[in-house]
């Protein structure tokens, strides 16, 4: 009777321990029937213990979905898979509908099978945590990305984003429409295509502009200039056309990202060409002689951007209707007025004076000169100025044509795009911090509470066994010890998967060696590591980040690369930590990797960016892959 009471007491301790866990825990039989649950499991699933006990993973009432919203068949739930394979199932995301609260909770689920002496599954321990907030954050990231894409698609210019190798990462709808309308193969000039390859393939008269464009893009990539502009002809089958290509760097950080915008300037170019023809001197002479000339009015007023003509004293002799409309002035207060006195001296701009009085006399023209000025009626405007000095036919004077392009809205959109990109990066970084904090908290609870109490329980049971004489009672105690030891192993596995204790205890190098040995022991893969860093000077955040990156790299090797050798090198170079991960596996075409499906490289990239680092990947088919990660030391 006393032994029975002691066994009941031990079982009660286990139940109390499981009851106090801050993670959901369900014990299921070999047929997936639910035998036991803790209060946290009932709370997360939103049902009572009476409703839960006896149910199986195959019951139709679970209403579970995948992260993409598709149905989650019961046969593919973690517990049935663990029973079928006799192997643990880790990190399965499940969306479970709770009928009482009429909402859906997102759970991260692990299933750990308990194998009997006969090799069959006896029970399965199913553990899960609430990751609803994490899923909601991911949804916000997707919404933000869609918003930024819609902003880019709303622009009238053809816009693409490329990386430092020339690979096109993203295009807007106008770019795609232009490619299709002009009989271009979309794959060549859309996502996945290479801009340099298209430029290099140009022949004939197009080759000059293609080479200039290629050289200009590389100059921006190399930091020789922040922006590159090129006007070039691009005729269709039915008309002559001109475009202005503008290449700008999104930021100065790694990885390099450039925007390429192609703006149709055919209308403006035709005006410029017409003005450059031999008849332009006659037209301009008529303009000076007769301000009311219909011919001059038609030329000026067909220009979309504001345009004014100045005499040699810099007084206005003509202005386009778009100038009056854009800057809210009238012909009466404009014609004959010194340009600096226009609009109550609003045009008294130092940069404009420098252009008209210093630069223009020496060069006869200037193009795309950017000026920012705060107008009292219009507010701050950003303008591109284009001017040309023309000698009149009589040779006794000159006029200056000044075209003004208002690019304020374009600049605001560029700034908004930059802000959205930075916001997405910060959201990703915040998500990584939340995930690691959750893992650390759960791991601490498993280690400090569950594992230590289970060890104490095992020791008490062993002591009790020594006091018993009947074999049947000793057998019962042995079974209890076996169950407790199984739970201890499960808790250790869970603890190490959530938070690598070796990293805190022995440092980054030994933690990597320990993890590699555990994962590669039966794989036939040779592992080598070389380091020359003083680990005590590396922050915990960097050590954890590099360890997580190593875990993901090794997982990719085991599941995809077919490698026989893995080499890791970690060194310090000045104020940076450099980690190189290299294998001799099958390699891959990095331009054809879809990170929306293959999340490994995406997770590595986001972890690197979260530490303000840089990532480069070199992979050759059948020759292996090398990842170089550079992280600022502090």
N, C-alpha and C positions, 0 to 999 in steps of 0.2 A: 504493500500500500504506500509506503514511504517512497519507494522508487517511482511509483506511478505519479505521485504528487510532484516529485522533483522533475520528471519529464514534462508534466503539465506546466510546471513553473518555467522550464526552459522554453517551451513552445510559446508561453505567454510573453516571455522576454523578446523572442523573435518577432512576435506579432506587434508588440509595442514599438520595437525598433523600426519595423516596416511602416507602422502607422505614422510615425513621426517624420518619415522621409518627405523632403520637399519636391520630390519628383513622383510622377505617377508610376505605380508598380502593380502589375497583374501577373498572377501565377496561373498558367494554363496547362492542361493535361496534354497527352500525346495526340488526342483527337481535337485539340485546340479548345476544349471546353474550359471555361473560366472557373478556377477553383478558389481563388482568393484575390483580393484587391486591397489597396490602402486608401485612406480618405482622399489623398491628393488625386488618385486616379478617378475616383467618383466625381470630384470637383471639376477636373478637366473635361471628363466625358459628359458631365451634366446629367447623370442618371443616378438612381439609388442603388444600394448594394443588392436589394432584392431583384431589381431589373437586370443587374449585370451578371450575378452568379448563374452559372449553368449555360449562359450564351456561348456560342462558338464564333470563331473568326468567319465562318461561312454563313452566319445568319444574314438575311437580306435587309435587316433594319438599320444597318450601320450608316448608310448614306455617306460614303467616303469618296473623296475626289483627289486627283493629283494636283500639283501646283499650277498646271496649265488649265485646270478646270475640267479635265476629262475624267470619266468614271474610273474608279480604282477597284478592279475586280477582287472579290474576297480571296480567291485562290492565290493572288499575288501579294496579299498582306504579309508583313514580316514574319508572323508566327507560323503560318502554313509553310512559308519558304524555309524557315529554320527547321521545322519538322521534316520537310522533304529532303533537305540537303544535309541535315545534322551539323550545320555550321551556323555561327553567329551572323545575324543580319544587322547592319549598322546604318545609322543616319538616314532613315527613310522619312521623307516629308509627307504627311497625311493631313488632309482637311476633313475634319469630323463634324457633322452637323449635330447640334445639341437641341433636341426637341423641346426641352423645358424652357430654355432661354431663347429659343428660335434664332440662334446664331451659329456661326461656324468657327471652331477653334483649330488652329494649325499646330500640329504636334511633330516633334522630331523623335522618331521611334527606334529603339534597339530591341532585338530579340535574341536571347541567349539560351540555347537548348542545353538541358542536363542529360548527359548520356549515361545509361545504365551499364552494368557489367556485361550484359549480353549484347551491347552495341546499339540498343534501341533507345529512342528518345523517351525519357520518363516524364519530364516536365519542361516547360519553356518559361523563362522569366522575361516578361515584356516590360520595358521601362521607357518612359516618354516624358518630355518637357514641353512647355508652352512656348512656341516661337511665333505666335501671332503677330507681335510687334515687329519682329524681323521681316516677316512676309509683307506687312503693310509698308515698311520702309522700302523694300524692293519694288513694290508697286508704285510708290512715289517716284523712285528713280526712273522707272519706265515711262511714267507720265511726263516727267521733266524732259526726258530725251525726246518723246514724241512732240512736246511743245516746241523745243528748239528746232526740230526738223520742220514743223509747220511754219515757224518764223522764216527759215531759210527758203522754204517752198513758196512763200508769199512774195519773194523778191522777183523782179522782172529780169534781172541779169541771170546768165547761166553760171552757176557756182558749183565748184567741186572742192573737196578737201583731200590732200595727198599727204603721204609721209615722206621721210627723207630719201627713200628709195624710188620715189615717183609713183608708188602704188596708190591708186585712187581708192579712198576709204568710203567716201560718201559724196553723193551728188544731189542737187535739188531737182524739182520736177521740170523746171525750164531747161536745164542741161539735158535731161533725158529726152524731152520733146524735141530739142534741137538735133540730137544725135539721130533720132528716128526720122525726122523730117528731111534730113540731109543725106539719107541713105548710108549712114555710118553704121558699122556693126556695133550694137550697144555694148557688147562685152568688152570692146577695145577701149572705150572712153567712159565706161561706167564702173561701178564697184568691182574691184578685183583686177581691172586693167591697169596698165602702166603708162603714165603720161610720157615718160622719156622714150619708151619703146615706140609710141605713136609718132613722136617728134623725129626720132631717128629714121623712121620709115618714109619720111616725106621725100619727094623727088621733084624735079623741075623747079618751077618758080616758087613753089611752097617751101623748098628746102631752106632758103635764106632766112625766112621768118621762123621756121621751125627750129633751126639751129640757134637763132637769137633768143627764142623763147626758152629753149632748154638751158642755155647758158645763164639767162636771167634767173630762172628758178633755182639753179645751183648756187648762184651768188647769194640769194636770200637764205638758202639752207646753210651755207657756210658763214653766214653772219656778215657778209661784205656790205649788204644793204638791207634795210628793213622792208622795203617795198620795191617792186619792179613793175614798170608799165611798158606796154608795147602796143602800138597801133599797127594793124596788119590787114591786108585785103583778104576777103574770103568770099569769092563770087559763087552764086548759085547758078543753076541752069538757065534762069530767066532774068537775073539782075546782078548788077555789081553791088558788093557789100563791103563794109569795113567794120572792124571790131577793135575795141580797146581792151587788152588783157591787163588785169591788175593782179599781181601776186603779192600777198602779204603773209607774214608769219604770225600765227595765232598767239604765241608766247615764246619766251626765251628758254623754257624748260624742256626737259627730255620727257617724252619723245617729241621729235620735231613734227609739227603739223602746219601745213600751209593752206591758205585758201586761194583758189584761182577763180577770178570772176571775169567773164567775157561779156562786155556791154556793146550792144549794137549802136555804132556811131555813124551809120551810113548817111543819115540826114545831115548831120553836122559836117561830115567829110565832104559831101557833095557841095555844100555851101563853100567850104574852104577851097575845094578844087576850082569851083566856078570863080571864086575871088582871085585865084592864082592864075587864071587864064589871061591871055593878052587883052581881053575885053574888060578886065577888072579896072584898069586905069581909067578907061572911058566911063565906066559906071561910077567910080569914086569921084571923078571930076564932076559928073552930073550931080552927084550927091552934095558936093561942096557948093556948086553953083546954084542949085535949086533944091532946097530942103523938102519941097513938096513933091519932088519927082516920084511918080508912081512906080517907076522901075526900081528906085532905091528903096522905097517902102516895101516892095515885094521881097527884095533880097533880105533886108534886115528882119522883117516880120515872119519869114519862114523859119527862122532859127528858133529852136525850142528854148535854149538857154538865153538868159539876158545878155545883150550885146550893146556896147556903146562905141561911137566913133569920136575920137578926140583930135583937135588940131594940134599944131606944133607947140601951142601954149598950154596944152592940156585942158582946153575948154571943150565942152560937149557940143558936137555939131549934129549928132544923130544918135537916137536910142531906139531899141526895138520895143515893141509893145510888151513883150515879156519882161523887159527891164522895169517899165512903169508898174506893171502888175506885181512883180515880185518884191520891189522895194518901196511900194506905196508912195510914188512921187508922180507929178504931172509933167507934161511936156513944157508948160510955161515956166516952171521952176527949175527945169533941167537944161534945156537948150541954151547955150552960150555961157553956162555957169562953169567955173573952175571945178574940176572933179572933186577936189578935196572939200569944197563948200556945199556939195549936194546934201539935201536933207538936213539943213542946219548943222553942217560940218560933220555929219555922220561918216562921211567917206574920208575923213582926215586920218588915214590909217598909215602908221609908220612903214609897214612892210610894203604897202602899195606905192608909197613915195619912193622907196628904195628900188622897186621894180621899174617904175616909169622913168625915174630920173638918173638912175645909175646903171642898172643891168640892161634895160632895153636899148639905150643908145649904143652900147658896145656890141650887142648881139643881134639886133634887129628883131628878135622874137624871143619869147619864152613860153613854155608849156607846162601845164599841170602844177603851177606854183600854189601851194596850199596856204591859205590865210584864214585865221580865226578872228572874228571881230564881234563885239557886242553892240548891236544897233538898238537905239532907244525905242523904236517902234516894233522891231521884229525880234529882239532878244539876241542871244548869241547864235551866230551862223558860221558854218565852216564852208569855205568856198575854194574852188580850183580856178585859178586865173590863167587864161591863155591870151597872149597879146602878140600882135605883129605890127611892125612899123613899115609903112608903105610910102614910097616917094610918089607924089602926084605927077601926072603926065608932063606938066609944064616944067617940072624940076625945081620949082620955086618954093615948094613947101612939102609937108608930109602929113599924113594922118596915121593915127594909131587905132587899130581895131582891138577892143578889149572884150573878150568873152568871159562870162562869169557863170560857173556851174555850181549850184548849191548842193553840197554833198552832206548836209547836216543829218538828214534822216539816215543816209547810208552809214555814217559814222556811228549814229546811235544804235543802229541794228548790229554793227560790228561789236560795239561795246556790250550790248545785251547778250550776244552770242558768247563773248568771252566770259561774261558773268555766269551764264548758264553752265558753261563747261566747268568753271571753277566750283560752282555749286554742286554739280554732279560728283566731282572729285571729292569734295568735302563730305557729301552724303555717304559715298563709298567708304571713306576713311572712318567716319563715325560708325558705320555698320560693322566694320572690322573690330573696332574697339568694343562695341556692345557684345559681339559674338565671343571675343576672348574673355571679356568680363564674366559673361554667363558661364562659359566653360570653367573658368577658374573657381567661380563660386560653387558650382555643382561639384567639381572635383574635390574642393575642400570639405564640403559636407559629406561626400562619400568617404573620404579618407578619415576625417576626424570623428565621424559618428558611426557610420555603418561598418567600416572595416575594423576599427578598433573594438567595437562592441562584439562583432562576430569572433574576433580572436579571443576576447575574454570569455565568450560563450564556449568556444572550443576547449579552452583550458579548464573551465569549470566542468565541462562534460567529461574530459579525460580524467580529472580528479575524481569525479563521481564514479566513473567506470572502475577505478582502482578499489573503490570501497564496496563494490557489488561482487557477489560470489556466483549468483545464478547466471548461466550462459545466456538464457533468453533475455535477461535484463541487460547484460553487456552488449548483446546484439542490437538492442533498441538504442542504447547510447551510441554505438558505432554508427548507426544510421543517422542519428542526429548530428554527430561530428562530421559525417560525410556531407550532409546537407549544408552545414555551416561552412565547411571548407569550400564547397562549391560556390556558395555566396561570396566568400572571401575572394576567390579567384575572379568571380564576376566583377566585384567591386574594384579589384586592382586593375582589371582590364579597362573598366569604365574610367577609372581615375587617370590612367596613363593615356587613354585616348582623348580625354578632355583637357588634361594639363600634364605635359611631360615632366615628371618629377626629376628625372635625370638632368634636365636642363638647369634646374635650380640648384641641384646638389653637386653636380660635377662640371657644369659648363657646357658650352656649345659643342666643342669638338667631341667630348665623350658622349654627349647625348646623341649626336649624329652617328657615332660608331655603334652605340647600343641599338639605335633604331634600325640601322642598316643590317646589323647582325640578325636582329629579330625577323626582319622582313625577307632577307636574302638567304637565310640559312639553308633552305632546300631548293633554291631557285637555280643554282649553278652559275650565278653571276658573281664575278670577282669585284670587290670594292676596295678602293684606295682613297685616302684623304691626306692632304698636306695643308698645314696651317703655320703661320708665323705671327699670330696676333696675341696681344696680352688681353685675355678675356675679361679680366677684372675692370678694364677700361671701357668695355662695350656695355651700353645700356641694356636693361632687361628687355625693353621693347625691340631693340635691334636683334638681340639673340633669339627672342621668340619668333620674330618675323622671318629671320633666315632659317630657323628650324622648320617653321610651317612651309616655307618655300621648298626646302629640301624634301619634306614629306610628300608634297605634291609632285615634285620631280620624280621621286622614286616610285610613286604610284604609277605615273605615266610610263616609266621604264618597264615595270612589272606587267602592265596590262597592254601596252601598245608597241614597245620598241624592239622586242626580240633581241635585246643586247646581251653580251656576255661579259662586258666590262663597264664599270662605272667609276669615274674619278671626280673627286671634289677638291677644289683648292680655295682656301680662304686666307686672304692676305690684307694687310693695311698698306695703302698708298697715300701718304700725306694725311689729309683729313677725310679720307674715304675708306670704307671697308669694301673689298671686292671679293665676290663669291662666284666661282666658275663651276658649273655642273656639266659634266661631259659624259656621253655614252657612245658606244660603237654600234648602235642599233640600226634599224631600218630607215630612220630619218623620215622627213615629211616635207611637203610643199607648204611653207608657212603662209603663202598667199592664198591658199585654198582652205585654210582652217576657219570654220564657222564657230566663233566663240559663244554664240547663243546656244549651241548644242554641246560643244566640247568646252566644259567650264574650267578645266585644269589650267590652261594658259591664261584664261581670263582672271582666275583667282591669283595666280602668280603675279600678273601685271598689276592688279589692284593693290596687292600687298606691298609691292615695290613702290608704287606711287604714294601709298599711305605713309611711307617712310621718306618721302621726298627724294626717292632714288631713281635710277635709270635701268632699263632692261634692254638687252640686245639678244637676238636669237639667230643662230646660224645652223641650218640643217641641210644636209645633203642626202639625197635618196641613197639608201644602202651603205652609207658611210657614217651615219650617226648625227647627233645633235649636240650643240654647245649653247648653254645659256650663261650670259655674263650679267651679273647683278652688281650695281654700284650704289652704295648707300652712304650718305654723309655721316661721318664718324660721330658727330654730336647732333 
